[in-house]
Amino acid sequence: MLKLFFVLSLLMFAPLLVGFAGLVLVPFLALMPLLFAVGVVIFAMTLTFGVLMLVLRLLGAIVIGFGGLLIGALALMCLFAGGAVLFALGMALTHLLVPLLLLAGLIWLVRRAAKPTAPAIAHNPG
């Protein structure tokens, strides 16, 4: 019975409450275009800054990637240039060293040939 009392009282007073709330809130409906305009401005600014940040991030990635490629190309050129310099230095030193090695080899050969040879059978007096 108590439940029925609450249900019936709500059924009687709910339309009054809704009507009163409607009367109070109807003037705020005049503010809906203003709220819509504020929402549109906020959405437009958010979208604009989002697209701008996307473009800036893409440009930054392209610049960083291109810079990395340039640094890699410069490093490769330095590697080849350093290798060419070391190769040229090695060739120059080899051209200077070969005559000295040839002379040292000839001197060693002459000294070895000038030594008397040991007899094949050892002479054992006695």
C-alpha positions as CSV (number, residue, x, y, z in Angstrom):
1,M,0.0,0.0,0.0
2,L,2.9,2.3,0.8
3,K,4.4,1.5,-2.5
4,L,1.2,2.5,-4.3
5,F,1.1,5.7,-2.3
6,F,4.6,6.7,-3.6
7,V,3.9,5.7,-7.1
8,L,0.6,7.5,-7.3
9,S,2.1,10.6,-5.7
10,L,4.9,10.6,-8.2
11,L,2.5,10.1,-11.0
12,M,0.6,13.2,-9.8
13,F,3.6,15.5,-9.1
14,A,5.9,14.4,-11.9
15,P,4.1,16.4,-14.6
16,L,4.0,19.4,-12.4
17,L,7.8,19.1,-11.7
18,V,8.5,18.6,-15.4
19,G,6.3,21.6,-16.3
20,F,7.9,23.8,-13.7
21,A,11.4,22.7,-14.9
22,G,10.4,23.4,-18.4
23,L,9.1,26.9,-17.5
24,V,12.4,27.6,-15.7
25,L,14.6,26.1,-18.5
26,V,12.8,27.5,-21.5
27,P,14.5,30.9,-21.3
28,F,17.8,29.1,-21.5
29,L,16.8,27.8,-24.9
30,A,17.5,31.3,-26.2
31,L,21.1,30.7,-25.3
32,M,21.4,27.6,-27.5
33,P,22.6,29.5,-30.6
34,L,25.3,31.1,-28.5
35,L,26.4,27.8,-27.0
36,F,26.3,26.3,-30.5
37,A,28.5,29.1,-31.8
38,V,31.0,28.7,-28.9
39,G,31.1,24.9,-29.6
40,V,31.8,25.6,-33.3
41,V,34.6,28.0,-32.5
42,I,36.2,25.6,-30.0
43,F,35.9,22.7,-32.5
44,A,37.3,24.9,-35.3
45,M,40.3,26.0,-33.2
46,T,40.9,22.4,-32.1
47,L,40.8,21.1,-35.6
48,T,43.0,24.0,-36.9
49,F,45.7,23.5,-34.3
50,G,45.5,19.7,-34.8
51,V,46.0,19.9,-38.5
52,L,48.8,22.6,-38.0
53,M,50.6,20.4,-35.5
54,L,50.3,17.4,-37.9
55,V,51.8,19.4,-40.7
56,L,54.6,20.8,-38.4
57,R,55.4,17.3,-37.1
58,L,55.5,15.9,-40.7
59,L,57.8,18.7,-41.8
60,G,60.0,18.2,-38.7
61,A,60.2,14.5,-39.5
62,I,61.2,15.2,-43.1
63,V,63.8,17.8,-42.0
64,I,65.3,15.4,-39.5
65,G,65.2,12.5,-42.0
66,F,66.9,14.6,-44.7
67,G,69.5,15.8,-42.2
68,G,70.2,12.2,-41.2
69,L,70.7,11.3,-44.9
70,L,73.0,14.3,-45.4
71,I,75.1,13.4,-42.4
72,G,75.2,9.7,-43.6
73,A,76.3,10.8,-47.0
74,L,79.0,13.1,-45.6
75,A,80.2,10.3,-43.3
76,L,80.4,8.0,-46.3
77,M,82.3,10.5,-48.4
78,C,84.7,11.0,-45.4
79,L,85.1,7.3,-45.2
80,F,86.0,7.0,-48.9
81,A,88.2,10.0,-48.7
82,G,90.0,8.7,-45.6
83,G,90.4,5.3,-47.3
84,A,91.8,6.9,-50.5
85,V,94.3,9.0,-48.4
86,L,95.4,5.9,-46.5
87,F,95.7,3.9,-49.7
88,A,97.8,6.7,-51.3
89,L,100.0,6.9,-48.2
90,G,100.4,3.1,-48.2
91,M,101.3,3.1,-51.9
92,A,103.9,5.9,-51.4
93,L,105.4,4.1,-48.4
94,T,105.5,0.8,-50.4
95,H,107.3,2.5,-53.3
96,L,109.8,3.9,-50.8
97,L,110.2,0.6,-48.9
98,V,110.5,-1.8,-51.9
99,P,114.0,-0.5,-53.0
100,L,115.2,-0.6,-49.4
101,L,113.9,-4.2,-49.0
102,L,115.6,-5.1,-52.3
103,L,118.9,-3.7,-51.1
104,A,118.7,-5.4,-47.7
105,G,117.9,-8.7,-49.5
106,L,120.8,-8.4,-51.8
107,I,123.2,-7.6,-48.9
108,W,121.9,-10.6,-47.0
109,L,122.3,-12.8,-50.0
110,V,125.9,-11.6,-50.7
111,R,126.9,-12.0,-47.0
112,R,125.4,-15.5,-47.0
113,A,127.2,-16.5,-50.2
114,A,130.5,-15.1,-48.9
115,K,130.6,-17.4,-45.9
116,P,132.6,-20.6,-46.3
117,T,130.5,-23.7,-46.5
118,A,130.9,-26.3,-43.9
119,P,132.2,-29.7,-45.0
120,A,129.6,-32.3,-45.6
121,I,131.5,-34.9,-43.5
122,A,133.1,-33.7,-40.3
123,H,136.9,-34.2,-40.2
124,N,137.6,-36.2,-37.0
125,P,141.4,-36.7,-36.5
126,G,142.2,-39.5,-34.2
